[in-house]
Amino acid sequence: MNTRHPDFITVDMRGLKVALVSCDKTRRESVSVLVRRAVARELGQSESVPQLVVDAGRLGAS
């Protein structure tokens, strides 16, 4: 049984992972957001999935 979300893929970054993670920390966004934006741009499409915004003030609140 496949329990993975159908929009998930695995990509062999072939040596680009360190630079990718460094870039996402510099921009303060997740690797997923950065990759999704790059793929959408390469395909000539706008990113159609809305980005989740986390309210930092609510983190840790119960």
mmCIF file of the C-alpha atoms, coordinates in Angstrom:
data_MODEL
# 
_entry.id   MODEL 
# 
loop_
_atom_site.group_PDB 
_atom_site.id 
_atom_site.type_symbol 
_atom_site.label_atom_id 
_atom_site.label_alt_id 
_atom_site.label_comp_id 
_atom_site.label_asym_id 
_atom_site.label_entity_id 
_atom_site.label_seq_id 
_atom_site.pdbx_PDB_ins_code 
_atom_site.Cartn_x 
_atom_site.Cartn_y 
_atom_site.Cartn_z 
_atom_site.occupancy 
_atom_site.B_iso_or_equiv 
_atom_site.pdbx_formal_charge 
_atom_site.auth_seq_id 
_atom_site.auth_comp_id 
_atom_site.auth_asym_id 
_atom_site.auth_atom_id 
_atom_site.pdbx_PDB_model_num 
ATOM 1  C CA . MET A 1 1  ? 0.000  0.000  0.000   1.00 0.00 ? 1  MET A CA 1 
ATOM 2  C CA . ASN A 1 2  ? 1.342  3.409  -0.974  1.00 0.00 ? 2  ASN A CA 1 
ATOM 3  C CA . THR A 1 3  ? 0.922  5.793  1.989   1.00 0.00 ? 3  THR A CA 1 
ATOM 4  C CA . ARG A 1 4  ? 2.939  8.668  0.507   1.00 0.00 ? 4  ARG A CA 1 
ATOM 5  C CA . HIS A 1 5  ? 1.262  11.855 -0.647  1.00 0.00 ? 5  HIS A CA 1 
ATOM 6  C CA . PRO A 1 6  ? 0.985  11.755 -4.469  1.00 0.00 ? 6  PRO A CA 1 
ATOM 7  C CA . ASP A 1 7  ? 2.696  15.166 -4.866  1.00 0.00 ? 7  ASP A CA 1 
ATOM 8  C CA . PHE A 1 8  ? 5.895  14.004 -3.131  1.00 0.00 ? 8  PHE A CA 1 
ATOM 9  C CA . ILE A 1 9  ? 8.943  12.998 -5.171  1.00 0.00 ? 9  ILE A CA 1 
ATOM 10 C CA . THR A 1 10 ? 12.511 12.054 -4.330  1.00 0.00 ? 10 THR A CA 1 
ATOM 11 C CA . VAL A 1 11 ? 15.309 13.770 -6.213  1.00 0.00 ? 11 VAL A CA 1 
ATOM 12 C CA . ASP A 1 12 ? 19.006 12.887 -6.345  1.00 0.00 ? 12 ASP A CA 1 
ATOM 13 C CA . MET A 1 13 ? 20.630 16.310 -5.939  1.00 0.00 ? 13 MET A CA 1 
ATOM 14 C CA . ARG A 1 14 ? 24.032 14.998 -7.127  1.00 0.00 ? 14 ARG A CA 1 
ATOM 15 C CA . GLY A 1 15 ? 26.162 17.229 -4.942  1.00 0.00 ? 15 GLY A CA 1 
ATOM 16 C CA . LEU A 1 16 ? 23.826 20.242 -4.779  1.00 0.00 ? 16 LEU A CA 1 
ATOM 17 C CA . LYS A 1 17 ? 22.307 19.527 -1.358  1.00 0.00 ? 17 LYS A CA 1 
ATOM 18 C CA . VAL A 1 18 ? 24.819 21.548 0.701   1.00 0.00 ? 18 VAL A CA 1 
ATOM 19 C CA . ALA A 1 19 ? 24.387 24.628 -1.508  1.00 0.00 ? 19 ALA A CA 1 
ATOM 20 C CA . LEU A 1 20 ? 20.596 24.182 -1.518  1.00 0.00 ? 20 LEU A CA 1 
ATOM 21 C CA . VAL A 1 21 ? 20.350 23.960 2.275   1.00 0.00 ? 21 VAL A CA 1 
ATOM 22 C CA . SER A 1 22 ? 22.693 26.941 2.647   1.00 0.00 ? 22 SER A CA 1 
ATOM 23 C CA . CYS A 1 23 ? 20.565 28.977 0.242   1.00 0.00 ? 23 CYS A CA 1 
ATOM 24 C CA . ASP A 1 24 ? 17.313 28.166 2.039   1.00 0.00 ? 24 ASP A CA 1 
ATOM 25 C CA . LYS A 1 25 ? 18.825 29.252 5.387   1.00 0.00 ? 25 LYS A CA 1 
ATOM 26 C CA . THR A 1 26 ? 20.010 32.520 3.827   1.00 0.00 ? 26 THR A CA 1 
ATOM 27 C CA . ARG A 1 27 ? 16.542 33.190 2.394   1.00 0.00 ? 27 ARG A CA 1 
ATOM 28 C CA . ARG A 1 28 ? 14.771 31.879 5.514   1.00 0.00 ? 28 ARG A CA 1 
ATOM 29 C CA . GLU A 1 29 ? 12.501 29.569 3.569   1.00 0.00 ? 29 GLU A CA 1 
ATOM 30 C CA . SER A 1 30 ? 12.249 25.795 3.376   1.00 0.00 ? 30 SER A CA 1 
ATOM 31 C CA . VAL A 1 31 ? 14.033 23.667 0.824   1.00 0.00 ? 31 VAL A CA 1 
ATOM 32 C CA . SER A 1 32 ? 10.587 22.607 -0.430  1.00 0.00 ? 32 SER A CA 1 
ATOM 33 C CA . VAL A 1 33 ? 9.544  26.203 -1.150  1.00 0.00 ? 33 VAL A CA 1 
ATOM 34 C CA . LEU A 1 34 ? 12.801 26.964 -2.934  1.00 0.00 ? 34 LEU A CA 1 
ATOM 35 C CA . VAL A 1 35 ? 12.656 23.778 -5.053  1.00 0.00 ? 35 VAL A CA 1 
ATOM 36 C CA . ARG A 1 36 ? 8.953  24.206 -5.849  1.00 0.00 ? 36 ARG A CA 1 
ATOM 37 C CA . ARG A 1 37 ? 9.583  27.777 -7.034  1.00 0.00 ? 37 ARG A CA 1 
ATOM 38 C CA . ALA A 1 38 ? 12.568 26.712 -9.176  1.00 0.00 ? 38 ALA A CA 1 
ATOM 39 C CA . VAL A 1 39 ? 10.639 23.853 -10.785 1.00 0.00 ? 39 VAL A CA 1 
ATOM 40 C CA . ALA A 1 40 ? 7.613  26.067 -11.461 1.00 0.00 ? 40 ALA A CA 1 
ATOM 41 C CA . ARG A 1 41 ? 9.874  28.711 -13.020 1.00 0.00 ? 41 ARG A CA 1 
ATOM 42 C CA . GLU A 1 42 ? 11.590 26.083 -15.194 1.00 0.00 ? 42 GLU A CA 1 
ATOM 43 C CA . LEU A 1 43 ? 8.196  24.814 -16.360 1.00 0.00 ? 43 LEU A CA 1 
ATOM 44 C CA . GLY A 1 44 ? 6.998  28.343 -17.121 1.00 0.00 ? 44 GLY A CA 1 
ATOM 45 C CA . GLN A 1 45 ? 4.268  28.146 -14.469 1.00 0.00 ? 45 GLN A CA 1 
ATOM 46 C CA . SER A 1 46 ? 3.492  30.128 -11.372 1.00 0.00 ? 46 SER A CA 1 
ATOM 47 C CA . GLU A 1 47 ? 3.684  28.265 -8.103  1.00 0.00 ? 47 GLU A CA 1 
ATOM 48 C CA . SER A 1 48 ? 0.079  27.146 -7.708  1.00 0.00 ? 48 SER A CA 1 
ATOM 49 C CA . VAL A 1 49 ? 0.233  25.802 -4.154  1.00 0.00 ? 49 VAL A CA 1 
ATOM 50 C CA . PRO A 1 50 ? -0.142 28.524 -1.513  1.00 0.00 ? 50 PRO A CA 1 
ATOM 51 C CA . GLN A 1 51 ? 2.751  28.730 0.919   1.00 0.00 ? 51 GLN A CA 1 
ATOM 52 C CA . LEU A 1 52 ? 2.047  28.087 4.576   1.00 0.00 ? 52 LEU A CA 1 
ATOM 53 C CA . VAL A 1 53 ? 2.871  31.000 6.845   1.00 0.00 ? 53 VAL A CA 1 
ATOM 54 C CA . VAL A 1 54 ? 3.903  30.162 10.394  1.00 0.00 ? 54 VAL A CA 1 
ATOM 55 C CA . ASP A 1 55 ? 3.198  32.747 13.080  1.00 0.00 ? 55 ASP A CA 1 
ATOM 56 C CA . ALA A 1 56 ? 6.416  32.623 15.129  1.00 0.00 ? 56 ALA A CA 1 
ATOM 57 C CA . GLY A 1 57 ? 4.597  34.129 18.133  1.00 0.00 ? 57 GLY A CA 1 
ATOM 58 C CA . ARG A 1 58 ? 2.319  31.086 18.288  1.00 0.00 ? 58 ARG A CA 1 
ATOM 59 C CA . LEU A 1 59 ? 5.116  28.505 18.236  1.00 0.00 ? 59 LEU A CA 1 
ATOM 60 C CA . GLY A 1 60 ? 5.264  26.649 21.504  1.00 0.00 ? 60 GLY A CA 1 
ATOM 61 C CA . ALA A 1 61 ? 1.939  28.055 22.686  1.00 0.00 ? 61 ALA A CA 1 
ATOM 62 C CA . SER A 1 62 ? -0.572 25.524 23.931  1.00 0.00 ? 62 SER A CA 1 
# 
